[in-house]
């Protein structure tokens, strides 16, 4: 367990570090090509845990691996601010008259605005080059998938939605959206986002129907059909202690296959099935270790929710490890960029408050990388592709302290043929740097709160599993002592 934790930590830092390195390498290479001075090439911030100066450039690794930078004095407009000249030495005070005065440093040559733009944009280009390389690796190697990445089957339809009243049902397969053929749920989402009204070609048990429904904007500002969900895995992440599921013998990592002899197509589908059978013993089929086990649960009414439940929390990121998909690199990059651009667009709309609530800072990013690594190297690479596209787009936003801010100032200089006054730029940078640090602190604080809640949930799951294993082992031992069952039989898993 300890070695696995060390492995995960090393891989997380390596993947995150490679993304930072790709970004800063883009700045570094273009600056060198243009003959610019590079003072520092740093991965991470804070005190150095390693540093070395080579050919005028200080290379170092900071103790806080949440970013990096390349110090380019010719890109910093504040370098043009006048400095206080050192006081002249009083010769009569004992200083040798023939001691040569230290000459002031020579000003660095100015850099053309178009070169500054290229250097600033090169960081994002570095991330995109890395994203393309990763996308090809994921495509060639294949990625464990969700059901929605393999089909366009409807996993749930809200009975209060227009989609339901129009005739769409759980288990129907969407063949086309506005006459455009679709084969995955991602295709359905992309087509829905383009129109205020969509026409589905839906295959049902009795034939193919044409159904027209409106779309609505969600919290991120893109259009979707309300009440419609894709097929998803009902993989158990946690079982609440003393719940009906715990008493029946449901374990974390189980996949719910059927409930009351009905094939479960999504978490929402299972919730609706459970809600319909309060206080009723019901067969529950779970997949565990490649086998199907049939258990019996009795959904209990939850007064707070006003419906029956069995006490299970599901993994929203569950994938099928035995179902690999080969997504073309262009599709991966397009999907990643589309998602990020929708978030950016939502941040400048009336949905900004809801969007901000879903944002994460550096701690959450590192946690998500860690979670992806634990799920498998291909899933980790897929997430890193998304992260690098994210870094490229976010850094190009026209915000001071980001690469897009440098581009914005350089464009002004290119058009007006005169730079913005260094004092004004210095003031703008200070203001936005303060806002940036404040945002990082706020997001990080919320991230730590969320991660603490997740850790408490994990502890609860661990305690429940320890109690379950202890009871199972005790029952197995008692049965062995009473009946003298051979060892080969007692090693079989006990029935729930």
CORFENJO-V922365 format. One record per residue. N is the residue number from 1. RES is the residue in three letters. SS is DSSP state (H for helix, E for strand, - for the rest). PHI is phi in radians with two decimals (NA if undefined). NEAR is the number of other ideal C-beta (glycine too) atoms within 12 Angstrom. Layout:
N&RES&SS&PHI&NEAR, N&RES&SS&PHI&NEAR
//
This chain:
1&UNK&-&NA&8, 2&UNK&H&-1.10&8, 3&UNK&H&-1.15&9, 4&UNK&H&-1.14&13, 5&UNK&H&-1.12&14, 6&UNK&H&-1.13&12, 7&UNK&H&-1.03&18, 8&UNK&H&-1.08&26, 9&UNK&H&-1.09&21, 10&UNK&H&-1.09&18, 11&UNK&H&-1.14&29, 12&UNK&H&-1.07&30, 13&UNK&H&-1.12&26, 14&UNK&H&-1.15&22, 15&UNK&H&-1.13&35, 16&UNK&H&-1.15&36, 17&UNK&H&-1.13&28, 18&UNK&H&-1.12&32, 19&UNK&H&-1.13&45, 20&UNK&H&-1.12&39, 21&UNK&H&-1.05&34, 22&UNK&H&-1.08&37, 23&UNK&H&-1.14&42, 24&UNK&H&-1.19&42, 25&UNK&H&-1.13&28, 26&UNK&H&-1.05&36, 27&UNK&H&-1.07&39, 28&UNK&H&-1.10&33, 29&UNK&H&-1.10&24, 30&UNK&H&-1.16&31, 31&UNK&H&-1.11&32, 32&UNK&H&-1.10&22, 33&UNK&H&-1.06&15, 34&UNK&-&-1.54&26, 35&UNK&-&1.28&16, 36&UNK&-&-1.47&32, 37&UNK&-&-1.41&28, 38&UNK&-&-2.02&33, 39&UNK&-&-1.42&25, 40&UNK&E&-2.44&31, 41&UNK&E&-2.16&35, 42&UNK&E&-2.15&36, 43&UNK&E&-1.84&35, 44&UNK&E&1.56&29, 45&UNK&E&-2.13&22, 46&UNK&E&1.49&17, 47&UNK&E&-0.99&13, 48&UNK&E&-1.41&20, 49&UNK&E&-1.73&16, 50&UNK&E&-2.81&15, 51&UNK&E&-2.73&19, 52&UNK&E&-2.75&14, 53&UNK&E&-1.72&15, 54&UNK&E&-2.52&12, 55&UNK&-&0.90&12, 56&UNK&-&1.47&15, 57&UNK&E&-1.99&24, 58&UNK&E&-1.59&22, 59&UNK&E&-1.72&27, 60&UNK&E&-2.66&27, 61&UNK&E&-2.13&26, 62&UNK&E&-1.46&26, 63&UNK&E&-1.31&16, 64&UNK&E&-1.83&23, 65&UNK&E&-1.47&30, 66&UNK&E&-1.99&28, 67&UNK&E&2.98&31, 68&UNK&E&3.13&36, 69&UNK&E&-2.82&31, 70&UNK&E&-2.10&40, 71&UNK&E&-1.43&25, 72&UNK&-&-2.10&34, 73&UNK&H&-1.03&24, 74&UNK&H&-1.31&29, 75&UNK&H&-1.64&42, 76&UNK&-&-1.67&30, 77&UNK&H&-1.15&32, 78&UNK&H&-1.24&25, 79&UNK&H&-1.16&24, 80&UNK&H&-1.41&23, 81&UNK&-&-1.16&17, 82&UNK&-&-1.17&11, 83&UNK&-&-1.89&12, 84&UNK&-&-1.30&7, 85&UNK&-&-1.29&10, 86&UNK&-&-1.18&11, 87&UNK&-&-1.15&9, 88&UNK&-&-1.27&11, 89&UNK&-&-1.27&16, 90&UNK&-&-1.43&9, 91&UNK&H&-1.10&12, 92&UNK&H&-1.26&9, 93&UNK&H&-1.49&10, 94&UNK&-&1.99&9, 95&UNK&-&-1.39&14, 96&UNK&-&-0.99&11, 97&UNK&-&-1.18&12, 98&UNK&-&-1.56&8, 99&UNK&-&-1.25&10, 100&UNK&-&-1.22&9, 101&UNK&-&-1.24&15, 102&UNK&-&-1.24&10, 103&UNK&-&-1.22&7, 104&UNK&-&-1.14&11, 105&UNK&-&-1.12&12, 106&UNK&-&-1.23&7, 107&UNK&-&-1.13&14, 108&UNK&-&-1.29&18, 109&UNK&-&-1.10&14, 110&UNK&-&-1.19&20, 111&UNK&-&-1.97&31, 112&UNK&-&-1.04&20, 113&UNK&H&-0.97&28, 114&UNK&H&-1.17&18, 115&UNK&H&-1.21&28, 116&UNK&H&-1.07&34, 117&UNK&H&-1.10&31, 118&UNK&H&-1.11&28, 119&UNK&H&-1.12&38, 120&UNK&H&-1.13&40, 121&UNK&H&-1.33&30, 122&UNK&H&-1.16&37, 123&UNK&H&-1.11&44, 124&UNK&H&-1.11&37, 125&UNK&H&-1.09&30, 126&UNK&H&-1.08&34, 127&UNK&H&-1.13&42, 128&UNK&H&-1.23&31, 129&UNK&H&-1.09&27, 130&UNK&H&-1.12&35, 131&UNK&H&-1.08&40, 132&UNK&H&-1.12&26, 133&UNK&H&-1.06&24, 134&UNK&H&-1.12&37, 135&UNK&H&-1.05&35, 136&UNK&H&-1.18&22, 137&UNK&H&-1.11&24, 138&UNK&H&-1.13&37, 139&UNK&H&-1.14&25, 140&UNK&H&-1.25&17, 141&UNK&H&-1.43&21, 142&UNK&-&1.52&24, 143&UNK&E&-2.12&37, 144&UNK&E&-0.94&30, 145&UNK&E&-2.18&32, 146&UNK&-&-1.64&35, 147&UNK&H&-0.99&34, 148&UNK&H&-1.16&33, 149&UNK&H&-1.47&34, 150&UNK&-&-2.02&28, 151&UNK&-&-2.68&30, 152&UNK&-&-2.09&36, 153&UNK&E&-1.46&36, 154&UNK&E&-1.37&39, 155&UNK&E&-1.61&37, 156&UNK&E&-2.89&34, 157&UNK&E&-2.32&35, 158&UNK&-&-1.15&24, 159&UNK&-&-1.16&19, 160&UNK&-&-1.63&11, 161&UNK&-&-1.65&25, 162&UNK&H&-1.14&23, 163&UNK&H&-1.03&34, 164&UNK&H&-1.21&24, 165&UNK&H&-1.15&17, 166&UNK&-&-1.44&25, 167&UNK&-&1.97&22, 168&UNK&-&-1.41&37, 169&UNK&-&-2.36&31, 170&UNK&-&-1.05&33, 171&UNK&-&1.67&24, 172&UNK&-&-1.21&34, 173&UNK&E&-1.96&33, 174&UNK&E&-1.45&45, 175&UNK&E&-1.66&29, 176&UNK&E&-2.71&24, 177&UNK&E&-2.19&37, 178&UNK&-&0.89&27, 179&UNK&-&1.20&14, 180&UNK&E&-1.69&21, 181&UNK&E&-1.07&17, 182&UNK&-&-2.27&29, 183&UNK&-&-2.17&24, 184&UNK&-&-2.35&28, 185&UNK&H&-1.22&35, 186&UNK&H&-1.06&31, 187&UNK&H&-1.08&29, 188&UNK&H&-1.08&43, 189&UNK&H&-1.05&31, 190&UNK&H&-1.11&27, 191&UNK&H&-1.26&32, 192&UNK&H&-1.08&35, 193&UNK&-&-1.19&29, 194&UNK&-&-1.64&19, 195&UNK&-&-2.36&23, 196&UNK&-&-1.38&17, 197&UNK&E&-2.39&20, 198&UNK&E&-2.20&37, 199&UNK&E&-2.01&25, 200&UNK&E&-1.66&40, 201&UNK&E&-1.73&27, 202&UNK&E&-2.07&36, 203&UNK&E&-1.59&24, 204&UNK&E&-2.01&22, 205&UNK&-&-1.04&12, 206&UNK&-&-1.91&10, 207&UNK&E&2.48&13, 208&UNK&E&-1.80&17, 209&UNK&E&-2.00&23, 210&UNK&E&-1.83&22, 211&UNK&E&-2.21&32, 212&UNK&E&-1.92&22, 213&UNK&E&-2.41&34, 214&UNK&E&-1.43&24, 215&UNK&-&-1.93&30, 216&UNK&E&-2.30&23, 217&UNK&E&-1.39&23, 218&UNK&-&-1.68&24, 219&UNK&-&-1.09&22, 220&UNK&-&-1.57&28, 221&UNK&-&1.54&24, 222&UNK&-&-1.90&29, 223&UNK&E&-1.44&25, 224&UNK&E&-2.69&32, 225&UNK&-&-1.52&41, 226&UNK&-&-1.17&24, 227&UNK&-&1.47&28, 228&UNK&E&-1.95&42, 229&UNK&E&-2.28&33, 230&UNK&E&-1.47&36, 231&UNK&-&-1.19&36, 232&UNK&-&-2.52&36, 233&UNK&-&-1.37&38, 234&UNK&-&-1.68&41, 235&UNK&E&-1.61&34, 236&UNK&E&-1.30&38, 237&UNK&E&-1.69&29, 238&UNK&E&-2.70&31, 239&UNK&E&-2.09&37, 240&UNK&-&-1.24&25, 241&UNK&-&-1.05&23, 242&UNK&-&1.13&17, 243&UNK&-&-1.41&27, 244&UNK&H&-1.08&32, 245&UNK&H&-1.14&40, 246&UNK&H&-1.13&33, 247&UNK&H&-1.15&26, 248&UNK&H&-1.38&34, 249&UNK&-&1.74&32, 250&UNK&-&-1.26&43, 251&UNK&-&-2.03&30, 252&UNK&-&-0.99&29, 253&UNK&-&1.46&24, 254&UNK&-&-1.14&37, 255&UNK&E&-1.99&36, 256&UNK&E&-1.28&46, 257&UNK&E&-1.73&28, 258&UNK&E&-2.49&25, 259&UNK&E&-2.33&38, 260&UNK&-&0.98&28, 261&UNK&-&1.15&14, 262&UNK&E&-1.88&22, 263&UNK&E&-1.12&23, 264&UNK&-&-1.50&37, 265&UNK&-&-1.85&35, 266&UNK&-&-2.93&35, 267&UNK&H&-1.08&33, 268&UNK&H&-1.09&28, 269&UNK&H&-1.09&37, 270&UNK&H&-1.11&43, 271&UNK&H&-1.01&31, 272&UNK&H&-1.18&30, 273&UNK&H&-1.19&34, 274&UNK&H&-1.13&37, 275&UNK&H&-1.06&25, 276&UNK&-&-1.45&20, 277&UNK&-&-2.31&29, 278&UNK&-&-1.21&23, 279&UNK&-&0.96&16, 280&UNK&-&-2.15&22, 281&UNK&E&-1.01&18, 282&UNK&E&-2.40&31, 283&UNK&E&-1.21&23, 284&UNK&E&-2.27&41, 285&UNK&E&-1.71&28, 286&UNK&E&-2.13&37, 287&UNK&E&-1.72&28, 288&UNK&E&-2.46&24, 289&UNK&-&1.07&12, 290&UNK&-&1.45&11, 291&UNK&E&-2.01&13, 292&UNK&E&-1.77&18, 293&UNK&E&-1.94&26, 294&UNK&E&-1.85&24, 295&UNK&E&-1.99&33, 296&UNK&E&-2.26&25, 297&UNK&E&-2.14&39, 298&UNK&E&-2.19&26, 299&UNK&-&-0.94&34, 300&UNK&E&-1.94&28, 301&UNK&E&-1.22&19, 302&UNK&E&-1.79&19, 303&UNK&-&-1.03&10, 304&UNK&-&-1.15&7, 305&UNK&-&-1.59&15, 306&UNK&-&1.30&10, 307&UNK&E&-2.67&19, 308&UNK&E&-1.41&28, 309&UNK&E&-2.63&33, 310&UNK&-&-2.00&44, 311&UNK&-&1.51&29, 312&UNK&E&-2.15&38, 313&UNK&E&-1.95&30, 314&UNK&E&-1.84&31, 315&UNK&-&-1.47&27, 316&UNK&-&-1.24&16, 317&UNK&-&-1.92&21, 318&UNK&-&-1.14&32, 319&UNK&-&-2.34&31, 320&UNK&E&-1.60&26, 321&UNK&E&-1.32&22, 322&UNK&E&-1.69&15, 323&UNK&E&-2.14&20, 324&UNK&E&-1.70&23, 325&UNK&E&-2.04&30, 326&UNK&-&-1.98&23, 327&UNK&-&-1.49&36, 328&UNK&-&-0.98&17, 329&UNK&H&-0.94&26, 330&UNK&H&-1.08&15, 331&UNK&H&-1.21&25, 332&UNK&H&-1.03&35, 333&UNK&H&-1.12&33, 334&UNK&H&-1.13&22, 335&UNK&H&-1.11&30, 336&UNK&H&-1.09&35, 337&UNK&H&-1.15&30, 338&UNK&H&-1.07&25, 339&UNK&H&-1.08&28, 340&UNK&H&-1.19&33, 341&UNK&H&-1.13&25, 342&UNK&H&-1.15&29, 343&UNK&H&-1.12&32, 344&UNK&H&-1.06&28, 345&UNK&H&-1.10&22, 346&UNK&H&-1.16&26, 347&UNK&H&-1.17&26, 348&UNK&-&-1.90&17, 349&UNK&-&-2.12&20, 350&UNK&-&-1.22&13, 351&UNK&-&-1.58&22, 352&UNK&H&-1.05&19, 353&UNK&H&-1.08&13, 354&UNK&H&-1.17&18, 355&UNK&H&-1.20&25, 356&UNK&H&-1.06&21, 357&UNK&H&-1.09&17, 358&UNK&-&-1.69&22, 359&UNK&-&-1.37&29, 360&UNK&-&-2.20&29, 361&UNK&-&-1.77&28, 362&UNK&H&-0.96&30, 363&UNK&H&-1.05&27, 364&UNK&H&-1.22&26, 365&UNK&H&-1.09&33, 366&UNK&H&-1.11&32, 367&UNK&H&-1.13&27, 368&UNK&H&-1.16&31, 369&UNK&H&-1.11&37, 370&UNK&H&-1.06&28, 371&UNK&H&-1.12&27, 372&UNK&H&-1.14&32, 373&UNK&H&-1.09&30, 374&UNK&H&-1.13&22, 375&UNK&H&-1.37&28, 376&UNK&-&2.44&26, 377&UNK&H&-1.12&27, 378&UNK&H&-1.21&30, 379&UNK&H&-1.17&36, 380&UNK&H&-1.10&34, 381&UNK&H&-1.14&38, 382&UNK&H&-1.04&45, 383&UNK&H&-1.18&39, 384&UNK&H&-1.16&39, 385&UNK&H&-1.08&44, 386&UNK&H&-1.04&38, 387&UNK&H&-1.11&37, 388&UNK&H&-1.22&42, 389&UNK&H&-1.12&37, 390&UNK&H&-1.03&33, 391&UNK&H&-1.06&38, 392&UNK&H&-1.10&36, 393&UNK&H&-1.23&32, 394&UNK&H&-1.08&29, 395&UNK&H&-1.20&39, 396&UNK&-&-1.57&32, 397&UNK&-&-1.12&28, 398&UNK&-&-1.31&23, 399&UNK&-&-2.14&26, 400&UNK&-&-0.94&29, 401&UNK&-&1.40&31, 402&UNK&-&-1.80&30, 403&UNK&H&-1.05&40, 404&UNK&H&-1.07&26, 405&UNK&H&-1.16&31, 406&UNK&H&-1.06&42, 407&UNK&H&-1.10&31, 408&UNK&H&-1.07&28, 409&UNK&H&-1.13&36, 410&UNK&H&-1.21&32, 411&UNK&H&-1.11&22, 412&UNK&H&-1.05&24, 413&UNK&H&-1.13&28, 414&UNK&H&-1.18&21, 415&UNK&H&-1.35&15, 416&UNK&H&-1.50&13, 417&UNK&-&1.12&10, 418&UNK&-&-2.66&13, 419&UNK&-&-1.33&28, 420&UNK&-&-1.21&27, 421&UNK&-&-1.02&18, 422&UNK&H&-0.97&20, 423&UNK&H&-1.11&16, 424&UNK&H&-1.16&19, 425&UNK&H&-1.12&30, 426&UNK&H&-1.06&22, 427&UNK&H&-1.14&18, 428&UNK&H&-1.08&26, 429&UNK&H&-1.09&26, 430&UNK&H&-1.10&17, 431&UNK&H&-1.10&18, 432&UNK&H&-1.27&23, 433&UNK&H&-1.14&21, 434&UNK&H&-1.09&16, 435&UNK&H&-1.10&18, 436&UNK&H&-1.11&23, 437&UNK&H&-1.13&20, 438&UNK&H&-1.09&15, 439&UNK&H&-1.11&22, 440&UNK&H&-1.08&26, 441&UNK&H&-1.13&17, 442&UNK&H&-1.13&20, 443&UNK&H&-1.13&25, 444&UNK&H&-1.15&25, 445&UNK&H&-1.06&19, 446&UNK&H&-1.18&23, 447&UNK&H&-1.07&26, 448&UNK&H&-1.10&21, 449&UNK&H&-1.13&18, 450&UNK&H&-1.13&23, 451&UNK&H&-1.16&25, 452&UNK&H&-1.12&16, 453&UNK&H&-1.11&16, 454&UNK&H&-1.12&24, 455&UNK&H&-1.17&15, 456&UNK&H&-1.10&15, 457&UNK&H&-1.13&22, 458&UNK&H&-1.10&19, 459&UNK&H&-1.11&16, 460&UNK&H&-1.09&25, 461&UNK&H&-1.10&29, 462&UNK&H&-1.08&19, 463&UNK&H&-1.09&20, 464&UNK&H&-1.09&31, 465&UNK&H&-1.16&25, 466&UNK&H&-1.12&15, 467&UNK&H&-1.13&19, 468&UNK&H&-1.05&27, 469&UNK&H&-1.15&18, 470&UNK&H&-1.14&14, 471&UNK&H&-1.13&19, 472&UNK&H&-1.11&22, 473&UNK&H&-1.13&18, 474&UNK&H&-1.13&15, 475&UNK&H&-1.13&20, 476&UNK&H&-1.15&23, 477&UNK&H&-1.15&16, 478&UNK&H&-1.12&15, 479&UNK&H&-1.14&18, 480&UNK&H&-1.17&20, 481&UNK&H&-1.17&12, 482&UNK&H&-1.39&11, 483&UNK&H&-2.05&12, 484&UNK&-&0.91&10, 485&UNK&-&-1.28&17, 486&UNK&-&-1.02&10, 487&UNK&H&-1.03&10, 488&UNK&H&-1.06&8, 489&UNK&H&-1.49&14, 490&UNK&H&-1.18&21, 491&UNK&-&-1.36&12, 492&UNK&-&-1.21&14, 493&UNK&-&-1.14&18, 494&UNK&-&-1.24&22, 495&UNK&-&-1.28&14, 496&UNK&-&-1.09&23
//
